[in-house]
Amino acid sequence: MHPWSHHWMHPYPREHWRHFHFRGHRSSRLVWFLIGAASASFYFKAHERHAWKAHRCLSDRLPPPAAPAESGAAAQGKDTVVVQGNGWSWGSHSGCRSVRHPVPEPEQQAQPAPVPHIPPPPMPSDRWEEDHLRVHALGKQAGNTISELSEATLDSVLSTVQSLKAKLAETRAQHERQVAAEEALKSEQFKLFEEWQKEQEEKKKAGASKPRHLV
């Protein structure tokens, strides 16, 4: 006889079997619900813990603020600075690991070459003032020189002038005498020429007046 046929008699009443089936199904659902709730709670707790560690490690990994630029000699003597920071990794126990962050040196700004100082061209007024000062200085120097001359110096100068004047007068008189002598010589030579010319004319006249003798 088939166990599920109507003629087979169940050891328990039909209502008792239904109550037992419903109760077992209900308990299994409750067990699975508790297992799922515990798994979800564990997953969210682990996720929050890892997120908190990642945030902490990220804040530790941020580089420090840049220091002010140093002088050229100090900057040349230093290489790239290495800062010890903390990173994070899923495989580490603490959640973070040591990371080296190279900090670049601050760029040195190229200093412009110093511009040579070119003085402005002098204005005409400045040149006029310079000339005026120079002339004034020369006049003052000349006045000082003249004031330093003594009477002896002035006497020597006057005597020199007088001697030059006398020499000039003598030279002029000598020149006049020489001119007078040359004129006298010329007049005498002219007289001699006139006399010789007269003699020649008289000879011609005398030769013309004599008769010619025929041979």
VOLUMFI-588736 format. One record per residue: residue number from 1; y, x, z of N, C-alpha, C in turn; chain. Coordinates in nm, 3 decimals. Atoms other than C-alpha are relative to their C-alpha. Last residue first. Layout:
% VOLUMFI-588736
NUM, Y, X, Z, Y, X, Z, Y, X, Z, A
...
This chain:
% VOLUMFI-588736
215, 0.068, -0.127, 0.026, 15.881, 14.148, -10.218, -0.012, 0.016, -0.150, A
214, 0.102, 0.013, 0.103, 16.133, 13.875, -10.143, -0.061, 0.137, -0.027, A
213, -0.007, -0.107, 0.101, 16.321, 13.900, -9.812, -0.116, -0.017, -0.097, A
212, 0.131, -0.053, 0.034, 16.363, 13.576, -9.608, 0.017, 0.105, -0.110, A
211, 0.038, 0.014, 0.143, 16.694, 13.506, -9.444, -0.135, 0.066, -0.026, A
210, 0.013, -0.128, 0.068, 16.711, 13.465, -9.052, -0.040, -0.023, -0.146, A
209, -0.130, -0.044, 0.050, 16.827, 13.117, -8.929, -0.007, 0.134, -0.072, A
208, -0.038, 0.083, 0.115, 16.475, 12.969, -8.893, 0.133, 0.047, -0.060, A
207, 0.085, -0.034, 0.114, 16.351, 13.245, -8.670, 0.037, -0.080, -0.124, A
206, -0.037, -0.135, 0.048, 16.642, 13.203, -8.433, -0.085, 0.040, -0.121, A
205, -0.129, 0.007, 0.068, 16.589, 12.830, -8.404, 0.040, 0.137, -0.058, A
204, 0.020, 0.071, 0.127, 16.220, 12.871, -8.325, 0.130, -0.007, -0.079, A
203, 0.070, -0.091, 0.091, 16.295, 13.131, -8.064, -0.021, -0.067, -0.136, A
202, -0.096, -0.099, 0.047, 16.552, 12.904, -7.901, -0.065, 0.098, -0.099, A
201, -0.087, 0.066, 0.097, 16.299, 12.622, -7.880, 0.102, 0.099, -0.058, A
200, 0.077, 0.023, 0.121, 16.040, 12.845, -7.715, 0.086, -0.067, -0.107, A
199, 0.016, -0.130, 0.068, 16.291, 12.966, -7.461, -0.075, -0.017, -0.132, A
198, -0.129, -0.032, 0.060, 16.384, 12.609, -7.373, -0.010, 0.132, -0.078, A
197, -0.015, 0.088, 0.116, 16.015, 12.519, -7.314, 0.132, 0.030, -0.073, A
196, 0.088, -0.053, 0.106, 15.970, 12.814, -7.084, 0.013, -0.083, -0.126, A
195, -0.057, -0.126, 0.050, 16.271, 12.707, -6.880, -0.085, 0.058, -0.113, A
194, -0.117, 0.035, 0.080, 16.144, 12.350, -6.854, 0.064, 0.127, -0.059, A
193, 0.047, 0.056, 0.127, 15.801, 12.471, -6.738, 0.117, -0.035, -0.091, A
192, 0.052, -0.111, 0.081, 15.958, 12.690, -6.473, -0.049, -0.050, -0.136, A
191, -0.115, -0.077, 0.047, 16.159, 12.396, -6.344, -0.045, 0.115, -0.090, A
190, -0.062, 0.079, 0.106, 15.847, 12.179, -6.326, 0.121, 0.075, -0.058, A
189, 0.082, -0.012, 0.120, 15.664, 12.448, -6.131, 0.060, -0.078, -0.117, A
188, -0.018, -0.136, 0.052, 15.951, 12.461, -5.883, -0.081, 0.022, -0.128, A
187, -0.134, -0.005, 0.062, 15.949, 12.083, -5.840, 0.027, 0.140, -0.059, A
186, 0.004, 0.076, 0.125, 15.572, 12.081, -5.782, 0.135, 0.008, -0.072, A
185, 0.077, -0.077, 0.097, 15.594, 12.355, -5.524, -0.003, -0.070, -0.135, A
184, -0.084, -0.113, 0.041, 15.870, 12.172, -5.339, -0.071, 0.085, -0.105, A
183, -0.105, 0.054, 0.088, 15.666, 11.851, -5.338, 0.091, 0.114, -0.049, A
182, 0.061, 0.035, 0.129, 15.360, 12.033, -5.200, 0.105, -0.053, -0.097, A
181, 0.029, -0.124, 0.071, 15.570, 12.192, -4.928, -0.061, -0.028, -0.136, A
180, -0.127, -0.056, 0.049, 15.714, 11.855, -4.826, -0.023, 0.128, -0.078, A
179, -0.044, 0.084, 0.112, 15.366, 11.701, -4.804, 0.130, 0.056, -0.060, A
178, 0.089, -0.030, 0.113, 15.243, 11.986, -4.588, 0.041, -0.081, -0.122, A
177, -0.036, -0.131, 0.053, 15.543, 11.952, -4.360, -0.084, 0.035, -0.121, A
176, -0.127, 0.014, 0.071, 15.482, 11.579, -4.321, 0.043, 0.134, -0.060, A
175, 0.028, 0.069, 0.126, 15.117, 11.638, -4.237, 0.129, -0.016, -0.081, A
174, 0.067, -0.094, 0.090, 15.210, 11.891, -3.975, -0.029, -0.063, -0.135, A
173, -0.103, -0.094, 0.047, 15.454, 11.647, -3.820, -0.060, 0.102, -0.096, A
172, -0.086, 0.070, 0.095, 15.186, 11.375, -3.801, 0.107, 0.094, -0.057, A
171, 0.075, 0.019, 0.124, 14.934, 11.608, -3.643, 0.086, -0.069, -0.105, A
170, 0.011, -0.129, 0.068, 15.190, 11.714, -3.385, -0.074, -0.012, -0.133, A
169, -0.133, -0.031, 0.056, 15.271, 11.352, -3.299, -0.003, 0.133, -0.074, A
168, -0.021, 0.089, 0.114, 14.899, 11.268, -3.258, 0.135, 0.028, -0.066, A
167, 0.082, -0.047, 0.111, 14.842, 11.568, -3.039, 0.022, -0.085, -0.125, A
166, -0.062, -0.123, 0.051, 15.133, 11.466, -2.820, -0.078, 0.055, -0.118, A
165, -0.121, 0.039, 0.072, 14.996, 11.110, -2.784, 0.069, 0.122, -0.060, A
164, 0.042, 0.059, 0.128, 14.652, 11.239, -2.694, 0.122, -0.040, -0.083, A
163, 0.047, -0.110, 0.085, 14.804, 11.460, -2.430, -0.045, -0.051, -0.136, A
162, -0.116, -0.075, 0.048, 14.998, 11.166, -2.291, -0.042, 0.115, -0.091, A
161, -0.069, 0.082, 0.101, 14.687, 10.947, -2.272, 0.120, 0.077, -0.057, A
160, 0.083, -0.001, 0.121, 14.492, 11.218, -2.094, 0.067, -0.078, -0.112, A
159, -0.016, -0.132, 0.064, 14.773, 11.262, -1.847, -0.082, 0.010, -0.128, A
158, -0.132, -0.005, 0.064, 14.775, 10.888, -1.777, 0.024, 0.133, -0.070, A
157, 0.004, 0.086, 0.118, 14.398, 10.881, -1.716, 0.134, 0.004, -0.074, A
156, 0.078, -0.069, 0.103, 14.416, 11.177, -1.486, -0.006, -0.082, -0.128, A
155, -0.080, -0.110, 0.053, 14.698, 11.011, -1.295, -0.074, 0.074, -0.110, A
154, -0.102, 0.058, 0.088, 14.495, 10.687, -1.259, 0.087, 0.110, -0.062, A
153, 0.068, 0.046, 0.121, 14.197, 10.880, -1.125, 0.100, -0.059, -0.098, A
152, 0.036, -0.119, 0.078, 14.416, 11.063, -0.883, -0.068, -0.039, -0.131, A
151, -0.117, -0.044, 0.075, 14.570, 10.737, -0.769, -0.031, 0.123, -0.085, A
150, -0.106, -0.063, -0.080, 14.228, 10.605, -0.669, 0.117, 0.041, -0.088, A
149, -0.063, -0.114, 0.066, 13.993, 10.362, -0.841, 0.117, 0.052, 0.085, A
148, 0.051, -0.126, -0.053, 13.795, 10.145, -0.598, 0.065, 0.122, -0.066, A
147, -0.058, -0.023, -0.133, 14.008, 9.838, -0.669, -0.045, 0.132, 0.060, A
146, -0.140, -0.038, 0.016, 13.920, 9.864, -1.035, 0.065, 0.029, 0.135, A
145, -0.006, -0.135, 0.058, 13.547, 9.867, -0.960, 0.144, 0.048, -0.013, A
144, 0.036, -0.096, -0.104, 13.573, 9.569, -0.723, 0.009, 0.143, -0.052, A
143, -0.110, -0.008, -0.097, 13.762, 9.373, -0.984, -0.030, 0.099, 0.110, A
142, -0.109, -0.078, 0.060, 13.503, 9.460, -1.247, 0.117, 0.013, 0.096, A
141, 0.040, -0.140, 0.000, 13.220, 9.341, -1.019, 0.110, 0.088, -0.059, A
140, -0.008, -0.048, -0.138, 13.401, 9.013, -0.951, -0.036, 0.148, 0.008, A
139, -0.141, -0.015, -0.036, 13.459, 8.961, -1.320, 0.018, 0.053, 0.141, A
138, -0.053, -0.118, 0.069, 13.092, 9.031, -1.395, 0.147, 0.023, 0.034, A
137, 0.054, -0.119, -0.065, 12.978, 8.785, -1.126, 0.053, 0.127, -0.065, A
136, -0.068, -0.015, -0.129, 13.212, 8.514, -1.255, -0.048, 0.125, 0.073, A
135, -0.135, -0.050, 0.027, 13.087, 8.570, -1.607, 0.076, 0.022, 0.131, A
134, 0.011, -0.138, 0.046, 12.725, 8.535, -1.488, 0.138, 0.061, -0.025, A
133, 0.030, -0.085, -0.115, 12.804, 8.224, -1.282, -0.010, 0.147, -0.041, A
132, -0.119, -0.004, -0.084, 12.971, 8.059, -1.578, -0.022, 0.090, 0.121, A
131, -0.099, -0.088, 0.064, 12.684, 8.153, -1.805, 0.125, 0.012, 0.085, A
130, 0.049, -0.138, -0.009, 12.432, 8.001, -1.559, 0.099, 0.098, -0.063, A
129, -0.019, -0.045, -0.137, 12.643, 7.684, -1.521, -0.048, 0.144, 0.018, A
128, -0.143, -0.024, -0.017, 12.663, 7.646, -1.896, 0.028, 0.050, 0.141, A
127, -0.035, -0.126, 0.067, 12.285, 7.693, -1.923, 0.149, 0.032, 0.019, A
126, 0.055, -0.110, -0.079, 12.227, 7.423, -1.661, 0.035, 0.134, -0.062, A
125, -0.086, -0.016, -0.118, 12.464, 7.183, -1.839, -0.049, 0.115, 0.088, A
124, -0.124, -0.073, 0.036, 12.282, 7.244, -2.165, 0.091, 0.021, 0.119, A
123, -0.100, 0.087, 0.060, 11.954, 7.136, -1.996, 0.123, 0.082, -0.037, A
122, -0.132, 0.006, -0.065, 11.681, 7.387, -1.928, 0.095, -0.089, -0.078, A
121, -0.098, -0.084, 0.069, 11.338, 7.295, -2.066, 0.136, -0.012, 0.066, A
120, -0.075, 0.072, 0.103, 11.107, 7.142, -1.804, 0.100, 0.093, -0.067, A
119, -0.135, 0.037, -0.043, 10.874, 7.381, -1.622, 0.073, -0.072, -0.111, A
118, -0.092, -0.041, 0.106, 10.510, 7.360, -1.734, 0.140, -0.039, 0.044, A
117, -0.136, 0.049, -0.022, 10.266, 7.348, -1.442, 0.091, 0.058, -0.107, A
116, -0.100, -0.104, -0.026, 9.915, 7.401, -1.571, 0.139, -0.059, 0.012, A
115, -0.097, -0.004, 0.110, 9.690, 7.092, -1.533, 0.103, 0.108, 0.030, A
114, -0.141, 0.011, -0.040, 9.404, 7.157, -1.295, 0.093, 0.018, -0.119, A
113, -0.062, -0.132, -0.004, 9.064, 7.089, -1.458, 0.146, -0.014, 0.039, A
112, -0.076, -0.039, 0.119, 8.925, 6.750, -1.371, 0.065, 0.136, 0.019, A
111, -0.141, -0.014, -0.032, 8.664, 6.735, -1.095, 0.076, 0.044, -0.125, A
110, -0.056, -0.120, 0.062, 8.332, 6.606, -1.222, 0.150, 0.005, 0.029, A
109, -0.099, 0.030, 0.101, 8.209, 6.347, -0.974, 0.061, 0.129, -0.052, A
108, -0.126, -0.069, -0.021, 7.902, 6.457, -0.793, 0.094, -0.032, -0.116, A
107, -0.051, -0.066, 0.120, 7.631, 6.202, -0.809, 0.137, 0.060, 0.030, A
106, -0.118, 0.067, 0.056, 7.492, 6.125, -0.468, 0.055, 0.080, -0.116, A
105, -0.125, -0.057, -0.047, 7.149, 6.281, -0.430, 0.117, -0.078, -0.057, A
104, -0.074, -0.087, 0.094, 6.859, 6.056, -0.498, 0.129, 0.049, 0.062, A
103, -0.138, 0.048, 0.005, 6.656, 5.932, -0.202, 0.077, 0.090, -0.094, A
102, -0.099, -0.102, 0.035, 6.288, 5.986, -0.258, 0.138, -0.063, -0.012, A
101, -0.102, 0.052, 0.091, 6.092, 5.720, -0.068, 0.096, 0.113, -0.033, A
100, -0.113, -0.092, 0.018, 5.772, 5.839, 0.093, 0.094, -0.058, -0.105, A
99, -0.045, -0.010, 0.139, 5.532, 5.570, 0.212, 0.120, 0.092, -0.002, A
98, -0.118, -0.085, 0.016, 5.330, 5.560, 0.534, 0.031, 0.016, -0.148, A
97, 0.037, -0.139, 0.021, 5.094, 5.264, 0.562, 0.128, 0.079, -0.028, A
96, -0.104, -0.082, 0.061, 5.125, 4.912, 0.692, -0.053, 0.140, -0.017, A
95, -0.074, 0.078, 0.099, 4.887, 4.630, 0.785, 0.106, 0.079, -0.071, A
94, -0.127, 0.045, -0.056, 4.778, 4.796, 1.108, 0.079, -0.085, -0.097, A
93, 0.021, 0.076, -0.123, 4.416, 4.814, 1.003, 0.131, -0.054, 0.054, A
92, -0.028, -0.076, -0.122, 4.482, 4.915, 0.644, -0.017, -0.089, 0.121, A
91, 0.117, -0.071, -0.051, 4.300, 4.745, 0.352, 0.026, 0.074, 0.129, A
90, 0.101, 0.092, -0.055, 4.560, 4.477, 0.282, -0.117, 0.075, 0.062, A
89, 0.116, 0.010, 0.087, 4.836, 4.738, 0.243, -0.102, -0.091, 0.066, A
88, 0.109, 0.082, -0.051, 5.179, 4.774, 0.391, -0.107, -0.010, -0.105, A
87, 0.039, 0.100, 0.099, 5.453, 5.033, 0.358, -0.113, -0.083, 0.057, A
86, 0.126, 0.070, -0.021, 5.633, 5.228, 0.627, -0.022, -0.099, -0.112, A
85, -0.010, 0.143, -0.022, 5.905, 5.483, 0.562, -0.138, -0.057, 0.020, A
84, 0.128, 0.060, -0.038, 5.942, 5.858, 0.587, 0.020, -0.146, 0.028, A
83, -0.007, 0.081, -0.120, 6.252, 5.967, 0.401, -0.135, -0.061, 0.025, A
82, 0.116, 0.089, -0.007, 6.241, 6.253, 0.150, 0.004, -0.071, 0.133, A
81, 0.041, 0.030, -0.138, 6.575, 6.418, 0.069, -0.113, -0.100, -0.004, A
80, 0.020, 0.143, -0.021, 6.606, 6.563, -0.283, -0.055, -0.024, 0.140, A
79, 0.079, 0.065, 0.104, 6.728, 6.920, -0.268, -0.011, -0.147, 0.033, A
78, 0.100, 0.097, -0.044, 7.008, 7.069, -0.062, -0.070, -0.059, -0.119, A
77, 0.103, -0.065, -0.083, 7.205, 7.391, -0.123, -0.108, -0.094, 0.045, A
76, 0.084, -0.087, 0.083, 7.398, 7.240, -0.416, -0.112, 0.063, 0.081, A
75, 0.088, 0.081, 0.085, 7.523, 6.947, -0.204, -0.089, 0.087, -0.086, A
74, 0.108, 0.058, -0.082, 7.651, 7.178, 0.070, -0.095, -0.080, -0.085, A
73, 0.089, -0.107, -0.046, 7.847, 7.391, -0.181, -0.115, -0.055, 0.081, A
72, 0.081, -0.054, 0.109, 7.990, 7.086, -0.364, -0.096, 0.106, 0.046, A
71, -0.070, -0.093, 0.086, 8.105, 6.905, -0.050, -0.094, 0.060, -0.103, A
70, -0.037, -0.126, -0.063, 7.915, 6.609, 0.085, 0.075, 0.086, -0.099, A
69, 0.024, -0.119, 0.083, 7.912, 6.253, -0.048, 0.050, 0.124, 0.071, A
68, -0.114, -0.043, 0.081, 7.901, 5.991, 0.227, -0.028, 0.130, -0.072, A
67, -0.094, -0.080, -0.079, 7.552, 5.880, 0.337, 0.117, 0.039, -0.087, A
66, -0.034, -0.131, 0.057, 7.377, 5.603, 0.146, 0.104, 0.068, 0.087, A
65, -0.124, -0.001, 0.080, 7.243, 5.321, 0.364, 0.036, 0.141, -0.041, A
64, -0.121, 0.003, -0.083, 6.881, 5.362, 0.478, 0.123, 0.000, -0.088, A
63, -0.063, -0.130, -0.023, 6.603, 5.276, 0.232, 0.123, -0.014, 0.086, A
62, -0.132, -0.005, 0.061, 6.414, 4.946, 0.279, 0.064, 0.134, 0.030, A
61, 0.000, -0.081, 0.123, 6.050, 5.017, 0.366, 0.137, 0.008, -0.064, A
60, 0.007, -0.143, -0.032, 6.082, 4.902, 0.726, 0.009, 0.087, -0.123, A
59, -0.126, -0.038, -0.065, 6.207, 4.558, 0.618, 0.000, 0.147, 0.038, A
58, -0.103, -0.004, 0.103, 5.917, 4.535, 0.374, 0.135, 0.038, 0.058, A
57, 0.015, -0.126, 0.075, 5.670, 4.630, 0.648, 0.107, 0.012, -0.108, A
56, -0.037, -0.112, -0.087, 5.799, 4.352, 0.873, -0.008, 0.133, -0.074, A
55, -0.144, 0.004, -0.019, 5.790, 4.094, 0.594, 0.048, 0.116, 0.086, A
54, -0.063, -0.042, 0.127, 5.437, 4.198, 0.495, 0.151, 0.001, 0.013, A
53, 0.014, -0.145, 0.014, 5.322, 4.180, 0.858, 0.066, 0.051, -0.127, A
52, -0.089, -0.062, -0.098, 5.466, 3.829, 0.896, -0.007, 0.152, -0.008, A
51, -0.138, 0.015, 0.047, 5.303, 3.718, 0.570, 0.098, 0.065, 0.096, A
50, -0.024, -0.096, 0.109, 4.968, 3.864, 0.678, 0.142, -0.010, -0.052, A
49, 0.001, -0.134, -0.058, 4.983, 3.676, 1.011, 0.027, 0.107, -0.107, A
48, -0.126, -0.022, -0.070, 5.089, 3.353, 0.840, 0.007, 0.140, 0.059, A
47, -0.106, -0.011, 0.101, 4.798, 3.378, 0.596, 0.136, 0.025, 0.064, A
46, 0.010, -0.132, 0.063, 4.550, 3.452, 0.875, 0.111, 0.021, -0.103, A
45, -0.039, -0.100, -0.099, 4.673, 3.151, 1.071, -0.004, 0.141, -0.059, A
44, -0.146, 0.003, -0.014, 4.662, 2.933, 0.759, 0.048, 0.102, 0.103, A
43, -0.062, -0.051, 0.123, 4.304, 3.040, 0.679, 0.152, 0.004, 0.014, A
42, 0.019, -0.146, 0.004, 4.182, 2.998, 1.038, 0.070, 0.060, -0.122, A
41, -0.085, -0.058, -0.105, 4.333, 2.648, 1.056, -0.011, 0.151, 0.001, A
40, -0.140, 0.008, 0.044, 4.178, 2.555, 0.722, 0.094, 0.063, 0.102, A
39, -0.021, -0.096, 0.110, 3.836, 2.684, 0.829, 0.144, -0.001, -0.047, A
38, -0.001, -0.135, -0.058, 3.856, 2.501, 1.164, 0.023, 0.105, -0.108, A
37, -0.126, -0.017, -0.074, 3.958, 2.177, 0.991, 0.008, 0.140, 0.060, A
36, -0.112, -0.015, 0.095, 3.678, 2.213, 0.736, 0.132, 0.022, 0.071, A
35, 0.014, -0.132, 0.065, 3.415, 2.274, 1.008, 0.115, 0.024, -0.097, A
34, -0.040, -0.103, -0.096, 3.547, 1.982, 1.210, -0.010, 0.139, -0.060, A
33, -0.145, 0.009, -0.017, 3.530, 1.754, 0.907, 0.051, 0.107, 0.096, A
32, -0.064, -0.065, 0.115, 3.179, 1.874, 0.826, 0.153, -0.004, 0.009, A
31, 0.025, -0.144, -0.007, 3.063, 1.789, 1.176, 0.068, 0.074, -0.115, A
30, -0.085, -0.056, -0.105, 3.233, 1.450, 1.168, -0.019, 0.150, 0.013, A
29, -0.138, -0.005, 0.050, 3.073, 1.368, 0.837, 0.095, 0.062, 0.103, A
28, -0.007, -0.110, 0.098, 2.731, 1.464, 0.972, 0.141, 0.011, -0.059, A
27, -0.004, -0.128, -0.072, 2.784, 1.242, 1.279, 0.008, 0.117, -0.095, A
26, -0.132, -0.013, -0.064, 2.870, 0.937, 1.064, 0.011, 0.134, 0.072, A
25, -0.096, -0.028, 0.106, 2.565, 0.976, 0.845, 0.139, 0.023, 0.056, A
24, 0.023, -0.138, 0.047, 2.341, 0.997, 1.149, 0.098, 0.039, -0.110, A
23, -0.045, -0.094, -0.103, 2.493, 0.683, 1.307, -0.021, 0.144, -0.044, A
22, -0.146, -0.001, -0.001, 2.466, 0.478, 0.989, 0.053, 0.101, 0.101, A
21, -0.047, -0.062, 0.125, 2.102, 0.571, 0.948, 0.151, 0.011, -0.002, A
20, 0.028, -0.144, -0.006, 2.018, 0.499, 1.315, 0.051, 0.070, -0.125, A
19, -0.090, -0.059, -0.098, 2.190, 0.160, 1.306, -0.020, 0.151, 0.009, A
18, -0.135, -0.002, 0.057, 2.010, 0.067, 0.984, 0.098, 0.067, 0.097, A
17, -0.003, -0.106, 0.104, 1.674, 0.167, 1.132, 0.136, 0.010, -0.064, A
16, -0.003, -0.131, -0.064, 1.735, -0.036, 1.447, 0.007, 0.112, -0.102, A
15, -0.135, -0.021, -0.054, 1.827, -0.343, 1.244, 0.010, 0.136, 0.068, A
14, -0.094, -0.026, 0.112, 1.503, -0.321, 1.038, 0.140, 0.027, 0.053, A
13, -0.057, 0.120, 0.062, 1.275, -0.291, 1.341, 0.103, 0.037, -0.103, A
12, -0.116, 0.046, -0.075, 1.100, 0.033, 1.395, 0.052, -0.126, -0.065, A
11, 0.027, -0.012, -0.143, 0.741, 0.121, 1.290, 0.115, -0.049, 0.085, A
10, -0.071, -0.118, -0.053, 0.811, -0.026, 0.947, -0.027, 0.011, 0.147, A
9, -0.071, 0.028, -0.123, 0.544, -0.273, 0.822, 0.061, 0.130, 0.052, A
8, 0.017, -0.111, -0.095, 0.437, -0.239, 0.465, 0.086, -0.026, 0.119, A
7, 0.115, 0.018, -0.086, 0.398, -0.578, 0.297, -0.017, 0.112, 0.100, A
6, -0.029, 0.100, -0.104, 0.747, -0.582, 0.160, -0.117, -0.016, 0.096, A
5, 0.028, 0.139, 0.042, 0.690, -0.260, -0.023, 0.024, -0.096, 0.115, A
4, -0.125, 0.077, 0.007, 0.867, 0.058, 0.076, -0.024, -0.143, -0.047, A
3, -0.068, 0.006, -0.129, 0.552, 0.233, 0.209, 0.124, -0.086, -0.003, A
2, -0.123, -0.081, 0.011, 0.351, 0.137, -0.092, 0.078, -0.010, 0.128, A
1, -0.118, 0.087, 0.000, 0.000, 0.000, 0.000, 0.123, 0.090, 0.000, A
